[in-house]
Amino acid sequence: MALFAQRFIEDLRLQANIQQVIQEYVPLKRAGNTYKGLCPFHSEKSPSFNVNQEKGFFYCFGCHRGGDVFKFLELHENVGFQDAVRMLAQKLGIAIPAEGDESAEAGKRDASVREALLKAHETAAAYFREQLASPPGARARRQLADRGITATTAERLGFGYAPNGPTSLRNRLVEAGFSHGVLIQSGLVVQRETGEVVDRFRNRLMVPICRDTGSVIGFGGRAIEAEQLPKYLNSPETPIYSKGRTLYGLDLTKSAIKELGYAVLVEGYFDFAQVYQAKAAPAVASCGTALTPSQAQTLRRFTTKVVLSYDPDAAGQGAAARSSELLVAEGFEVNVAVLDPGQDPDTYIRLHGTSAYREKLRSSRPYLEYLLDRAAAGLDFRQDSDRRQFLDKMLSVAKWIPDPATRDQFGDRIAHKARITEEVVRAEIRKAAVSRRPGVTSRELPTFGQMKSAERGLIWALIHNSHEAVEALEKLAVEDLETLSGREVFELARSLHEQTHDFSPSAFLQRLSTVDAQLVTSIAAHPTPPAPAQECVRAIKRLR
């Protein structure tokens, strides 16, 4: 639930001029009934970012991000909805109410829970540090020493030790006043089928995971014994921690990243620790996985230049490829540092030293060049089948390059490598770029081809001709909606109309999920309706 009363949010939205708010961040020019500018969320040379002042939404035809004024502030400032509301209120000079309705009280309770979880993690981090310095932490200290991690670095990174006892941490946290309910929510303990509450982490070297503000929000636990499984045990997803949104070490290196203008992306905690200790470069870690879109958006706040330094094994290079393709699509300038076989940044620095690692970073290659050579390895371009295989693989990357000039240059390199004419390759890339679909994480966004024209028309009308649309929507039975791609959109619209009896497109946009907001704004951004709302409803009933 929202922290603020819905009435306050609606009043704020009505008083906000979305064009004026966005104009503070993006230069906009009038284009008919809308405003256009260069998208702030991806790199582009020609403006594809549109703002509809009358209807109160924005949409980018390039990266497919869209939503209302709150969503813009969330994306641009990398904040949550509640903070976006506060920011908008401050911009408009509107006082934030001290007390709200039931939803405000629920929001305060949620905020109170998050605060309790943060305090529990801070208490746990202090306990783990205390245990690392104690006699039971001797093996963990030896493990750090064996990896070349000094006591100073361990202290700076907040490393600790989780004792082997089943309730050591639980007891400390209960003594500190935390309830079992909060502890279970925190993920620091688990509840067995018998009802017993025990520690999640036992006999492990503990690595605190922090927000970029420095608050501890989770942990990674590394096994002490060789036979311990899993080797790494991580905190679960909680109200304060999402692995796919967090970059390990960013709290320590964000200033250096901004100052130097680039970041080195590594895989694991100890890769980061070694690079950080050596002062080799400003690094962040993706925590053992390929980069996610949310992590890329977080990194964009500090730089758009990245050097990937992943393990040279097959798994590491696969993760490097996926991360690079995502970063390229987001408009980042990406280089790849290739280390010796069998060596990750952690082992490479220990074996060869800081200077040698820095030289690897300096000699890193632009990802697109690296990709061309890697994809061409082992192929015979005298064979049509090999040329086609190479071209298909390169097209899957080229179509996501947002800058047309960079895309064409890459196409020319593909043509030269595969011995194909530049015109043919450029045409193939343009065709692939037109057909590309935006990646989404929670569920797939239907393409226009997958979504009936009738559904698109009804969605368009919900924003531009709301009264007619909700009247038409009332004529659809539950069974009519079941097989529709936009079912969740229509169900929310009906529910909102039933609750308020005064359907507001802007309130509707605010309640949509990120994926559904992308879908709705992409359809609403078109100047003309696919079909009138009443005709759309008749078509949906007829086609069911």
Number of C-alpha atoms within 10 A of each C-alpha: 15 17 22 24 19 17 11 16 20 15 10 17 21 13 11 19 16 22 22 12 16 18 15 9 11 16 13 20 14 11 11 8 10 18 18 23 19 19 22 16 19 20 19 19 11 13 15 16 25 24 29 19 16 12 17 20 26 28 28 25 15 19 22 19 24 28 27 25 25 27 24 22 21 18 19 16 14 17 15 13 17 16 16 21 25 18 17 19 19 12 11 14 9 12 9 13 10 7 11 18 14 15 15 19 17 17 19 18 14 16 14 12 17 19 13 17 27 20 17 23 25 17 16 23 25 14 18 25 22 15 18 22 14 12 9 15 22 14 17 25 23 13 14 18 13 10 15 17 19 15 13 10 17 19 11 12 19 17 25 27 30 28 20 14 13 16 18 16 24 24 13 14 21 13 10 11 9 17 13 16 10 16 23 19 18 26 22 24 22 19 15 9 7 6 8 9 18 21 22 21 29 22 21 25 27 26 24 25 29 22 19 17 10 12 15 23 25 29 24 20 24 24 20 19 12 7 8 12 11 10 13 14 17 20 21 17 14 16 15 16 22 13 20 17 17 26 25 26 25 25 16 20 18 22 13 16 22 15 12 13 14 22 25 24 25 29 25 20 22 20 24 25 24 24 23 19 18 18 12 19 22 24 30 29 24 24 23 13 18 23 26 20 19 16 17 22 19 19 23 19 13 18 19 21 19 24 23 25 26 29 26 19 15 9 13 19 18 15 19 25 21 16 22 26 23 21 26 23 21 21 20 22 18 23 23 27 23 20 19 12 10 10 17 22 24 20 16 20 21 16 12 10 13 19 12 14 22 18 12 17 21 12 13 19 18 15 20 22 14 16 19 18 11 10 14 20 10 9 14 13 17 10 9 11 12 16 19 13 14 21 23 15 14 21 21 15 23 28 22 25 25 21 16 16 12 12 19 20 13 23 27 19 17 25 19 13 16 22 12 16 13 17 13 12 23 21 13 17 26 17 13 18 20 10 10 12 16 13 14 12 11 9 9 12 19 14 14 13 7 10 14 17 17 22 23 24 23 31 27 27 26 26 24 19 16 20 14 15 24 23 14 20 20 13 13 15 10 11 10 16 18 13 10 17 17 21 15 15 21 20 15 14 25 17 12 18 17 13 9 9 11 12 21 18 19 19 17 18 26 19 14 18 14 17 19 21 24 24 25 22 25 21 22 24 23 10 12 11 19 18 16 17 27 18 13 24 22 14 15 18 15 9 10 11
